[in-house]
Amino acid sequence: MTTTTVTDTDIFAKLREHVSGTSMLTQLLVDTTNKAMEDAAFRDELIERLGVIPAVSTENRPYNLTLANLRKVYPGVNAEAIPLILKYAPQYDILTKKQMCSFLSNCIVESNGFNAKRESFAYTAGRLRQVFSTRIASIAAAKKLLAKGQVATANYLYGGRYGNRPGTNDGWDYRGGGIIQNTFRSNYYILQNMTGIPFGENPKHIEDLENAVKAAMAFWQLNGCNTKAEKINTYDDGYTLNTLTSKGIETKDYKMNYGARIVRETVNGGLNGYEHFCQTLEKCLRYL
C-alpha cells in the first residue's frame, strides 16, 4: 500500500468514522495519535488498519476517467459512480489503463452504466432461454417458468447453487446485485469477509452505490481480473482489440482476443454480452 500521499487530515477523518457515537475526537486521542505517528511504521500500520485510501493525482493516472470522457463511451452513465470508482480503485489494485477500462466495460454492460441496482427477471421468453440456455430447454419451458413470476423464476434458476439454500428465496435475494451484478449467497458472504460490509447477512446492502463499487472491485481483485486484463491485446492504435489468429490472419472475431475473453468469462460465467463488452472496451481504451 502506498502511503506517501496520505495526509494526517485523511487519517483523522477516517479515525472519526471509527469512533463510536460521535464525529468528534477528544484532544487526548488527537495528541496521543499525533505522537504515535512520529513512528513511521506505526503510521503505516494505522493507515492500513483504518482503511485510509491514498489520494491518486490525475497526473499520475495512466487513464483519464472523467464524466465527459465516459459519456463518450456510454451517454447514460451514472455520474455518481465515477468519484467512487476513482476513490477505491487503488485499494483494489486497479491501476493500469487496461485494468480500469476492462473493469469499467464489464460494469457498464452488467449494470447499464452503473444504473441497475439488482438483476431484473422481467425477461421475454426468448431472452430468458438465451441467457439461461443450459437450464431452460425450450421457449415453451421459459414461458411456463415466467408465468410463475420473477421471484419463482430466480429461485428456480439460482436455487440450491453456490450457497443458495433449497426451498428458500435465496435465488431471488442473492440474485445479481451492484455494478458488476454479484450473484449467489456464498459469494455475498465472501464479499462480506473481504469488505466488512454485511452483504451475506443482508443482501440489500449491495443496492447502495458505494457498497456496490466496493463489492465489484473486491470480486475483481479476488478473481485475478487485473492480471487477466493485462493479457488483452490491441493493435498499434492502442484501442482496437487484436483479433489475429496464431498465423497472423485477421478475423475481426472478438473471441480471438484471449485476454478479453477470459476477463468476460470470469465476470459473467460465460460469454453473454461479450460483443457489447468488447465494443465498450474499445471505446474506453480510446476515450480514457
ABEGO torsion letter per residue (X at the ends): XBAAABBAAAAAAAAAAABBGBABBBAAAAAAAAAAAABAAAAAAAAAAAGBBBBBBAAABABBBBAAAAAAABAABBAAAAAAAAAAAAAAGBABAAAAAAAAAAAAAAAGGGABABBBABBBAAAAAAAAAAABABAAAAAAAAAAEAAAAAAAAABGBGGBBBGBAAAAAABBBEAAGBBEAAAAAAAAAAAGBBAAABAAAAABAAAAAAAAAAAAAAAGAAAAAAABBBBAAGABBBABBAAGBBAGBAAABAAAAAAAAAAAGBABGAAAAAAAAAAAAAAX
